[in-house]
Amino acid sequence: MARTKVIVAMSGGVDSTVAALKMKLAGYRVKGVFMHSWDEVDETGYCKSDQEYAAVQNICRRLDIPCGRMTFVKEYWNHVFSEMLSDYQEGLTPNPDVLCNERIKFGAFLKHAVKSRDADQLATGHYARTRHDGSGNICSACTGVCIHIQGWGTKGAGLDFCRGTAWKLLESNDKCKDQSYFLSTISQDALERVIFPVGDLLKSEVKQIARDAGFADIADKKESMGLCFVGQRKFSDFIKQYVTCEPGNFLTLDGDVIGQHSGQACYTIGQKTGLLLGTVSCYVAKKNVQNNEIIVVPGPHHKALYCKTFYTGWPHWISGKSPIMLGQKCTVKYRRGPLSSWCVLKEHLDGLQVIAVDNPFRAVTPGQYAVFYNNEECLGAAVIATSGPSLLDY
């Protein structure tokens, strides 16, 4: 029986390096591929993606696996970046990482890899896990060895897949590094093909595996953070190249002007502004897009920053249908990070109403994703449309 072919999405970092190593040690036919999605050369002729690809080539040589490069610059611009710019122009704060995973990495990239017959599956260095809900067995995403499960329909070169029931997306074992939030809108078709080899590991364990395998230089390399296309620049400097940023007023809740902002796209709800009221730092509580005004309040825990409910568009449920009864408790993450809040969901007009059960929500931000969980299972996500009344209004 032919060995299963797996493409590992390689970035040059420790997580994708260990993902490729685990796949190779588990007996897969592994190919490392660098996904090129942003094309920019600075004034000195330096291109970051060329440097990153060179790093990936070096890692693949040391792993003794073939290396390739796939370019999705056009797709990223059309299906992620242009939508992000439109959202910023409308006063929203979008999350392009979620869109990139859904439409590019686990969309165009995965489809191209499978269609070209370069791979049966795609492995990445994301901190997440998958499980098939009909079997009770953890799939190969966690261990890299339990490939064949009796009774499943065959698909691909010697790999058994489930038919008729859903794959679940689970948080990783490392809750501080968990990336299920950013994977919350990918499809069942993608989950059927994807492997997360480091999802059952702690970050410290991943680094130790790399060191033990002779990749101490990769394990000790500083991690890249933030949006890939921004690089080392301030986000405000970057976004002004693409979005019209008209100066406007910072206002207090009483309507007093206390300063000028450089453009609404440069600020998000809950952000510290650098302004002071007396000796207290001011934070963004609201954006008035029509009048180009930003309302600020003193202190990070002002009542105007908190609400008991917010509203979203229609959700994407990972299973393909609503996994919970409306009114049933679940948890929600309404921004990246490990913190979550208990809530209940109700249908409301063109989406959901999310109601806090215990503690109120802080700095709910339109354009971001509300991602819903049942214990460690990521159920799906919806884009936040607006927050409800603040605690100041009660």
C-alpha positions as CSV (number, residue, x, y, z in Angstrom):
1,M,0.0,0.0,0.0
2,A,1.4,3.4,-1.0
3,R,2.3,5.7,1.9
4,T,0.1,8.7,2.4
5,K,1.3,11.9,0.9
6,V,1.3,14.9,3.1
7,I,2.1,18.5,2.4
8,V,3.3,20.4,5.4
9,A,2.7,24.2,5.3
10,M,6.2,25.5,6.3
11,S,6.9,29.0,7.6
12,G,10.4,28.7,8.8
13,G,9.3,28.5,12.5
14,V,9.6,25.8,15.1
15,D,6.0,24.7,15.0
16,S,5.9,23.8,11.3
17,T,9.4,22.4,11.5
18,V,8.3,20.0,14.3
19,A,5.1,19.3,12.4
20,A,7.1,18.1,9.4
21,L,9.4,16.1,11.6
22,K,6.5,14.3,13.3
23,M,4.9,13.5,9.9
24,K,8.2,12.1,8.6
25,L,8.8,10.0,11.7
26,A,5.2,8.6,11.5
27,G,6.0,7.2,8.0
28,Y,4.2,9.7,5.8
29,R,5.6,10.8,2.4
30,V,6.3,14.5,3.4
31,K,6.8,17.6,1.3
32,G,7.4,21.0,2.8
33,V,5.7,23.9,1.0
34,F,6.0,27.6,1.6
35,M,2.8,29.5,1.0
36,H,3.5,32.9,-0.5
37,S,0.5,35.2,-0.1
38,W,2.0,38.7,0.3
39,D,4.2,40.4,-2.3
40,E,6.1,43.5,-1.2
41,V,9.6,44.7,-1.7
42,D,10.9,47.6,0.4
43,E,12.9,50.6,-0.9
44,T,16.2,48.7,-0.5
45,G,14.9,45.8,-2.6
46,Y,14.5,43.5,0.4
47,C,11.7,41.0,0.1
48,K,10.7,39.3,3.3
49,S,9.0,36.3,1.6
50,D,12.2,35.5,-0.3
51,Q,14.1,35.3,3.1
52,E,11.3,33.2,4.6
53,Y,11.4,30.8,1.7
54,A,15.2,30.4,1.9
55,A,14.7,29.5,5.6
56,V,12.1,26.9,4.7
57,Q,14.4,25.4,2.0
58,N,17.2,25.1,4.6
59,I,14.9,23.3,7.1
60,C,13.6,20.9,4.4
61,R,17.2,20.1,3.4
62,R,18.0,19.2,7.0
63,L,14.9,17.1,7.3
64,D,15.7,15.5,4.0
65,I,12.3,16.2,2.5
66,P,11.4,17.9,-0.8
67,C,10.5,21.6,-0.7
68,G,8.2,23.7,-2.8
69,R,6.5,27.1,-3.0
70,M,2.9,28.0,-3.9
71,T,1.9,31.5,-4.6
72,F,-1.5,32.9,-3.7
73,V,-0.9,36.6,-3.8
74,K,-3.8,37.3,-6.1
75,E,-6.2,35.2,-4.1
76,Y,-5.1,36.7,-0.8
77,W,-5.6,40.3,-2.1
78,N,-9.0,39.5,-3.6
79,H,-10.5,37.3,-0.9
80,V,-8.8,38.6,2.3
81,F,-7.0,41.9,2.1
82,S,-9.5,43.8,0.0
83,E,-12.3,42.8,2.4
84,M,-10.2,43.8,5.3
85,L,-9.7,47.3,3.8
86,S,-13.4,47.7,3.2
87,D,-14.2,46.8,6.8
88,Y,-11.6,49.3,8.2
89,Q,-13.1,52.0,5.9
90,E,-16.5,51.3,7.5
91,G,-15.1,51.7,11.0
92,L,-14.9,47.9,11.8
93,T,-11.9,46.0,13.2
94,P,-11.6,42.8,11.1
95,N,-9.6,39.7,11.7
96,P,-7.8,38.8,8.4
97,D,-6.1,35.8,10.0
98,V,-9.5,34.0,10.3
99,L,-10.3,34.8,6.7
100,C,-6.8,33.7,5.5
101,N,-7.2,30.3,7.2
102,E,-10.7,29.8,5.8
103,R,-10.2,31.0,2.2
104,I,-6.5,30.6,1.5
105,K,-4.6,28.1,3.7
106,F,-7.4,25.7,4.2
107,G,-9.2,26.8,1.0
108,A,-7.2,27.6,-2.1
109,F,-3.9,26.1,-0.8
110,L,-5.5,22.8,0.3
111,K,-7.6,22.5,-2.8
112,H,-4.6,23.1,-5.1
113,A,-2.5,20.6,-3.2
114,V,-5.1,17.9,-3.4
115,K,-6.2,18.7,-7.0
116,S,-2.6,18.6,-8.3
117,R,-2.2,15.2,-6.5
118,D,0.8,16.5,-4.6
119,A,-0.9,15.5,-1.3
120,D,-3.7,13.4,0.3
121,Q,-3.6,15.6,3.4
122,L,-2.3,18.9,4.6
123,A,-0.4,19.3,7.9
124,T,0.3,22.6,9.6
125,G,1.9,23.8,12.8
126,H,-1.3,25.2,14.3
127,Y,-2.1,24.5,18.0
128,A,-5.4,22.7,17.6
129,R,-6.8,19.2,17.4
130,T,-9.5,17.3,15.5
131,R,-11.7,14.4,16.4
132,H,-14.3,12.5,14.5
133,D,-17.6,12.5,16.4
134,G,-18.9,9.1,15.3
135,S,-15.9,7.1,16.4
136,G,-14.9,8.2,19.8
137,N,-11.3,8.0,18.5
138,I,-8.8,10.8,18.3
139,C,-7.8,11.1,14.7
140,S,-4.3,11.2,13.3
141,A,-4.1,14.9,14.0
142,C,-3.1,14.1,17.6
143,T,-0.8,11.2,17.3
144,G,0.2,10.9,13.7
145,V,-0.2,7.1,13.8
146,C,-3.9,6.1,14.0
147,I,-4.5,6.5,10.3
148,H,-6.8,3.6,9.6
149,I,-10.1,3.1,11.5
150,Q,-12.2,0.2,10.5
151,G,-15.6,0.9,8.9
152,W,-14.7,4.3,7.4
153,G,-14.9,4.9,3.7
154,T,-11.6,5.0,1.7
155,K,-10.5,8.2,0.1
156,G,-7.1,9.1,-1.2
157,A,-4.0,6.9,-1.4
158,G,-4.5,4.3,1.4
159,L,-6.1,6.7,3.9
160,D,-9.4,6.0,5.5
161,F,-11.9,8.9,6.0
162,C,-15.2,9.2,7.8
163,R,-18.4,9.5,5.8
164,G,-21.7,10.8,7.0
165,T,-20.7,12.3,10.3
166,A,-18.8,15.4,11.3
167,W,-15.3,16.2,12.3
168,K,-14.8,18.3,15.4
169,L,-12.3,21.1,16.0
170,L,-10.8,21.0,19.5
171,E,-8.6,23.4,21.5
172,S,-5.0,22.3,21.7
173,N,-3.5,21.0,24.9
174,D,-1.6,24.2,25.3
175,K,-4.4,26.6,26.2
176,C,-2.1,29.7,26.0
177,K,-1.0,28.8,22.5
178,D,-4.4,27.5,21.3
179,Q,-5.3,28.7,17.8
180,S,-8.8,27.2,17.4
181,Y,-10.1,30.8,17.4
182,F,-8.4,31.4,14.1
183,L,-9.6,28.1,12.6
184,S,-13.3,28.5,13.7
185,T,-14.7,29.1,10.2
186,I,-12.9,26.4,8.2
187,S,-15.1,23.8,6.5
188,Q,-15.8,20.1,7.1
189,D,-14.0,19.3,3.8
190,A,-10.9,21.0,5.1
191,L,-11.1,19.3,8.6
192,E,-11.4,16.0,6.8
193,R,-8.0,16.5,5.1
194,V,-6.0,18.4,7.8
195,I,-3.6,17.2,10.4
196,F,-2.3,19.3,13.4
197,P,0.8,17.3,14.6
198,V,1.7,19.7,17.4
199,G,-1.9,20.1,18.7
200,D,-1.4,17.7,21.6
201,L,1.9,19.3,22.7
202,L,2.9,22.2,24.9
203,K,5.0,24.9,23.2
204,S,7.9,24.0,25.5
205,E,7.6,20.3,24.4
206,V,7.7,21.4,20.7
207,K,10.8,23.4,21.3
208,Q,12.5,20.5,23.1
209,I,11.6,18.1,20.2
210,A,13.3,20.6,17.9
211,R,16.4,20.9,20.0
212,D,16.7,17.1,20.3
213,A,16.4,16.7,16.6
214,G,19.2,19.2,15.9
215,F,17.1,22.3,15.3
216,A,18.1,24.4,18.3
217,D,18.6,27.4,16.1
218,I,14.9,27.2,15.0
219,A,13.7,26.5,18.5
220,D,15.5,29.6,19.9
221,K,14.5,31.9,17.1
222,K,12.2,34.8,18.0
223,E,8.6,34.1,17.0
224,S,6.9,36.4,14.5
225,M,3.8,38.0,15.9
226,G,1.0,40.1,14.4
227,L,-0.1,40.4,10.8
228,C,2.3,39.0,8.2
229,F,2.0,41.9,5.8
230,V,2.6,44.7,8.4
231,G,6.1,43.5,9.4
232,Q,8.0,45.8,11.7
233,R,6.0,48.9,10.9
234,K,3.4,50.5,13.1
235,F,-0.1,49.3,12.1
236,S,-1.3,52.9,11.8
237,D,1.5,53.7,9.3
238,F,0.7,50.7,7.3
239,I,-3.1,51.0,7.1
240,K,-2.9,54.7,6.0
241,Q,-1.3,53.5,2.8
242,Y,-4.5,51.7,1.8
243,V,-7.4,53.3,3.7
244,T,-8.6,56.9,3.7
245,C,-7.8,58.2,7.2
246,E,-9.4,61.6,7.9
247,P,-8.4,63.4,11.1
248,G,-11.3,63.8,13.6
249,N,-12.1,64.6,17.2
250,F,-11.7,62.6,20.3
251,L,-14.7,63.3,22.5
252,T,-15.6,62.5,26.1
253,L,-19.0,61.0,27.0
254,D,-20.1,64.6,27.7
255,G,-19.2,65.7,24.1
256,D,-16.1,67.7,25.1
257,V,-13.3,67.7,22.5
258,I,-10.0,66.6,24.1
259,G,-7.8,65.9,21.1
260,Q,-7.6,64.8,17.5
261,H,-7.2,61.4,16.1
262,S,-5.4,60.5,12.8
263,G,-8.1,58.3,11.4
264,Q,-10.7,55.8,12.8
265,A,-9.0,52.9,11.1
266,C,-6.0,53.4,13.5
267,Y,-8.1,52.7,16.6
268,T,-10.2,49.9,18.0
269,I,-12.6,49.5,20.9
270,G,-10.8,49.2,24.2
271,Q,-7.6,50.6,22.9
272,K,-5.4,52.9,25.0
273,T,-5.2,56.2,23.1
274,G,-2.3,58.1,24.8
275,L,-4.7,60.8,26.0
276,L,-5.2,61.7,29.6
277,L,-8.2,63.0,31.5
278,G,-6.4,64.5,34.5
279,T,-3.9,61.8,35.3
280,V,-5.9,58.9,34.0
281,S,-5.3,57.3,30.6
282,C,-8.2,57.3,28.1
283,Y,-9.5,54.2,26.2
284,V,-11.7,54.0,23.1
285,A,-15.3,53.3,24.1
286,K,-17.1,53.9,20.8
287,K,-16.5,55.0,17.2
288,N,-19.0,57.3,15.5
289,V,-18.2,56.6,11.9
290,Q,-20.7,59.0,10.4
291,N,-19.3,62.0,12.3
292,N,-15.7,60.7,12.3
293,E,-15.6,60.9,16.1
294,I,-14.0,58.6,18.7
295,I,-15.5,58.5,22.1
296,V,-13.1,57.9,24.9
297,V,-13.4,57.2,28.7
298,P,-11.0,57.4,31.6
299,G,-9.5,54.1,32.7
300,P,-9.5,50.5,31.3
301,H,-12.5,49.4,33.4
302,H,-15.0,52.2,32.9
303,K,-18.6,51.1,32.7
304,A,-18.9,52.4,29.2
305,L,-16.5,49.6,28.1
306,Y,-18.7,46.8,29.4
307,C,-22.0,45.3,28.1
308,K,-24.2,42.4,28.9
309,T,-25.1,41.5,25.4
310,F,-23.9,41.8,21.8
311,Y,-25.1,40.9,18.3
312,T,-23.6,39.0,15.4
313,G,-24.3,37.9,11.9
314,W,-25.4,34.4,11.1
315,P,-22.9,31.9,12.5
316,H,-20.7,29.3,10.7
317,W,-21.2,26.1,12.6
318,I,-18.3,23.7,12.0
319,S,-20.6,20.6,12.1
320,G,-22.8,22.2,9.4
321,K,-25.7,22.7,11.7
322,S,-26.4,24.3,15.1
323,P,-24.7,22.1,17.7
324,I,-26.5,23.6,20.7
325,M,-30.0,24.5,21.6
326,L,-30.8,28.2,21.7
327,G,-30.8,29.3,25.3
328,Q,-28.3,26.6,26.2
329,K,-25.1,27.8,27.9
330,C,-21.8,27.7,26.1
331,T,-18.6,29.8,26.2
332,V,-17.6,32.5,23.8
333,K,-14.2,34.1,22.9
334,Y,-14.8,37.5,21.4
335,R,-11.2,38.2,20.8
336,R,-8.0,36.2,20.4
337,G,-6.5,34.8,23.6
338,P,-7.3,32.1,26.2
339,L,-10.0,34.0,28.0
340,S,-13.6,33.0,27.5
341,S,-17.0,34.0,29.0
342,W,-20.2,32.0,29.7
343,C,-23.1,33.0,27.5
344,V,-26.4,31.9,26.1
345,L,-27.4,32.4,22.4
346,K,-30.7,33.6,20.9
347,E,-31.7,34.3,17.4
348,H,-32.0,38.0,16.5
349,L,-32.9,39.5,13.2
350,D,-30.0,38.6,10.9
351,G,-28.0,36.6,13.3
352,L,-27.5,35.9,17.0
353,Q,-27.8,37.7,20.3
354,V,-25.1,36.7,22.7
355,I,-26.0,37.2,26.3
356,A,-23.6,37.2,29.2
357,V,-24.4,34.7,32.0
358,D,-22.0,35.8,34.7
359,N,-19.5,38.6,34.0
360,P,-20.2,41.3,31.4
361,F,-18.2,41.5,28.2
362,R,-15.4,44.1,27.9
363,A,-14.6,46.0,24.8
364,V,-16.8,44.1,22.3
365,T,-15.5,45.0,18.9
366,P,-17.6,45.0,15.7
367,G,-15.8,43.2,12.9
368,Q,-14.1,40.7,15.2
369,Y,-15.2,37.1,15.5
370,A,-17.3,35.7,18.4
371,V,-16.2,32.0,18.6
372,F,-18.3,29.6,20.5
373,Y,-17.2,26.6,22.6
374,N,-18.6,23.6,24.4
375,N,-15.8,22.7,26.8
376,E,-12.8,22.1,24.6
377,E,-14.8,21.8,21.3
378,C,-14.9,24.8,19.0
379,L,-18.4,24.9,17.7
380,G,-18.2,27.8,15.2
381,A,-18.1,31.5,14.8
382,A,-19.9,34.6,13.8
383,V,-18.8,38.2,13.0
384,I,-19.7,40.7,15.7
385,A,-22.1,43.3,14.3
386,T,-22.7,45.6,17.3
387,S,-22.6,45.6,21.1
388,G,-25.7,46.2,23.3
389,P,-26.1,49.0,25.8
390,S,-23.1,49.6,28.1
391,L,-23.3,49.1,31.8
392,L,-23.4,52.9,32.0
393,D,-26.8,52.8,30.3
394,Y,-28.4,50.5,32.9
